[in-house]
């Protein structure tokens, strides 16, 4: 029985290490993409910017706290809410496709369907 407990602890430890690694990689990738400034600029040009301000602030705070997966999900939600305003915009489309690809690879699927973000 104690062997099962040790195996479970090792498995959970690996998951934590992988989560920390994923957050670090996402912070680097989002920085390389210049994602937050680009999303913020699109957000300010769109209608009803006040409604999305909390999501932009949540992404900014998550990046400052080095929580890449939370920031990524918040950025994806902001981009989805701006679909009506920027649907034909090339910059929005390119950024949205990159963010969606990152969500698929690092989080495991689109989070805009109402699921709660990764902690």
N, C-alpha and C positions, 0 to 999 in steps of 0.2 A: 504494500500500500504506500509506503514512504517513497518507493521508486516512482510511482505514479505522480506523487506530489512534486518530486524533483523534476520529472519530465515536463510537467505542466509549468513549473516556474521557469525552466529554461526556454520553453516555447514562448511564454509571455515576455520574457526578456528579449528574445529575438524580435518580437513584434515591436517592442518599444524602441529598440535600436533602429529597426527599419523605418519607423515613424519619424524619428529624429533625423535620419539620413534623408528621407523624402522631404521634410520641411526645409532642410539646408539646401537641397538641390533646387527646390521650388523658389526659395528666396533668391538664389543666384540666377535662375532662369527668368523669373519675373523682373529682376533688375536688368538683365541683358535685353529683355524685350521693351524695357522702359514702360511697363504695363500700367502702373499706377498713374503716372502723369498723363499718359495717353487716354486712359479711361476717365480721369478727372476732367480733361479737356472736352471729351465727347459729352460727358455728363453735364457740364456747364452750358454747352451749346444746345442741349435737348430741352424739350418742354418739361415742365413739372420737375425741375431739378431738386426741389425741396423734399419731394417724396423719396428720392434715392439717396439723399445726403447721409442718412444713418448707415446705409450699406457701404458707401464710400469710406466713411469714417471707420467702420468696422474693419474694412480691408486695410486701411492705413495703420490702425492699431495692431492688427494681426501681424503685419510686416514688421512693425517696430518690435514686437514681442517674439519675432523669429518663428511664427506659426504659419508656414507657407500654405498648408492645406486649407486652413480657415480663410486666409486671404484669397486664395484661388477661388473658392466657392463663392465668396462675397463678390469678387470681380465678375464671375460668371453671372450671378444674379443681377448685378447692375447692368451688364451688357444686354441681358435678356429683357429687362424692363425698358431699355432704350430702343428696342426693335422697331417700334412704330415710327420713331423719329429718325433713325439712322439706317433703316433697312436697305436702302440703295447706296449707302456710303461705303466706298471701298475700304477705307481705314477701319471702319466698324466691322465690316465683314471679315477682313483679314485678322483683326485682333480677336474677334469672337471665335473664329475657327481655331486659332492657336490656343486660346484659353480652353476651349472645349476639348481639344486633343490632350492638353495637360490634365484636365479633370479626369478624362477617361484613363489616362496612364497612371496618375498618382492617387486618385480618389476612388476610381472604380466605376465611373458612370456619371451621367449628368445629374447634378443636384438641384436643378431648377424645377423639378417636378413636385417640389414641396417637402422634400426630405430635409431633415436637419443637417447642418454642416458637421464635418468631422471635428471633434474636440482636440 
